């Protein structure tokens, strides 16, 4: 039933995003057609998760902040497609669930900044993406989103028509098997650098 719901929602969101935001996708061919993969994207707006979902052919599973699971308006939707994350403390059970999802050859969408970006501040990635990449040894596909902050800025109550775009880069493969915090932080920073490079269309 959840598989059917997912594709119904995907069709609906594609129509909405095409009509309101004239969304564009570049580099979708960089996403492996099978096997576990992490998609790591910058985060500007609540519009970002659906944009990633409709831009890829495969079904996406999201890492979502735990508070969304208690939101009466969207909790039922979030629970269907997401893994809860405590942004202050990464619980071992959460990491285990995410790694298992990747080993089950799923696509895991994560926003390494840990929250929506405000303004043009320098992007810093939390080490969670590095931890997941190191433990699962699956490729990480960087993705750069633009325009969603104009369509629904942080704090805005209403959606504005605006053109949005998502660009996927070439997959990164973490070859080392290190599990130290410093290594995970370095991987997270490299992921963020790859994401920012896509801003120029590289």
N, C-alpha and C positions, 0 to 999 in steps of 0.2 A: 504493500500500500504506500509506504513512504517513497519507494522508487517512482511510482506513478505520480505522486504529489510533487516530487522534485521536478520531473519533466514538465508537468503542467505549469508550475510556478516559473520554470525557465522560459517557457513560451510566452507567458504573460509578461514577464520582466523584459524580454527581448522586444516585445511590441511597445511597451512603455518607454524603454530607453531609446528606441529608434524614433518614436514620435516626439518625445520631450527633449532628448539630449543628442540625437543624431550620432549615437556612439560609434566609434571606430576602433578596430582592433588591428594591431600590427604584430608580426612575429609569432603568431599562434602556432606556427609549424615548429617552433623551438620546444614545445611541450611534448615530452615522450608520449607515444600512443598507448603505452602499457607500462606496468611496474609502478612502484611507489615513487612519488615525486613531491617535493615541497615547492610551492609557489610563494615567494616572498615579495610583498608589494609595499610601497609607501601608502600612508593612510591619511586622507584629507577629509573624508566625509562618511556619513552613514551610507552613502550611495555606493561606496567602494565594494563591499562584499558581493552584492548582486551583480555588479559590473564584471568582476572576475568570473563569477559563475556562468554568466551568459557568453563570455568571451572564449571559453574553452569547450571542447567537445566532450570531455570526460566529466563525470560527476565530481563535485568538489565537497570536501569536508572542511569545516572552518574551525580555527581556534578562536573562540569568542570569550570576552570577559564575562565572568560568572554573574555579574549583576543583570545582564541581559536575560538570564534564565529565569529571573523573577519579575521581569517586566510583563504586566498583564496583557499588554497589547501585542507583543511579539514573542513571548516566551515559547508558545507552542511551535512557532516556526523555527526559532533558534534551536530548540531541543531536538528537532527532527534532523538538523543538518550540521550540528556543531559539537565541539568538545569544550567544556567550561574551563576557563583559566582564571586563576587568582593572580592579578597583575603584581601584587606585592610579594607573594611567596609562591614559587613554583613547586607544587606538590608532586611528590614522586609518582603518585597514582595518575596524575594528569600526563606527565611525561611518558609513563608506561603505556597509557591508552593511545597517545599520539604515535609513539614508536610502533605499537602493534598495528595501528591503522596503516602506517607506511609499509610495514612488512606484509600486510594484506593487499599490497599493491594499489592503495588508494592515493588520491590527490589531496594533499593537505595544504590549505591556504592559511598563511600566517602574515600578520602585519608586525614586523620586527620592532617597530618603534613603540609598540605597546599601547598606543592610543592615537587619536587623531592629531595630526600636526597643526600647530597654530602659527600662522604667518610663514615667514621664510627662514625660520631658525634652522641651523645645521642639523641634519638628521643623524641620530644616534640609535643604533640597534641594540636591543637587549640580547643577552647571550642565549636566550631560549632557542632561537633559530640555529645557533651554532651547536647547542647541545643536541637538538633533534637531528641535525645533519651528521654529527659525529657518531651518534648512537645508531642511527638507521642506515647510514652509508648510502643514502639515495641522492640523486641529483637535486640541486636547488636551482629553480628557474626564477631569476629576478624579473620583476614587473614594475613598470612606472605608470602611474595613473595621473592624469591631468584633467582639470576642468570640473571635477566633482565638487571642489571647494567653492566654485562660483555658483553651481546649481543648488547646493545645500551647505552653506558655510557652518562652521561650529557655532552653535547657539541660535541658528535660524529656526523659525517655526514653519516656514513655507518653502516649497521647492520652486526654483526659478528655472525657466528653460535656458539651457546653456549646452554648448558642444563639449562632449567628454571623449576621452581617448585612453586606451590602455596599450602599452607596448611591452612585449615579452622579449627578454634577452636570451642569449645562449645559456644552456644549463651549466652549472658549476658542479664539479664532482669533488667531494672531500676525500682525499686519498689517505690521509693520516688517520690513525686510530687513537689519537690522544683524547683524553677525557678531562683534562684540567680546565679550571675556570678561565685561565688566561688564554688557552687555545680556543675555547668556545667564544670568548669575547673577540678574539682576532677574526674568527670565522664570521661572526655577526657583523663586524665592521666591514669586512670584505664584501659581504652581501649588500650592505647599505651603499657601499661605493659603486658596486655594479648597478644597483637600482638608479642611483643618481646619474651615472654615465648615460643611461637610457633617456634622460631628459633631453639630450642633444640628438637623439635618434641613432645612437651607436648600436 
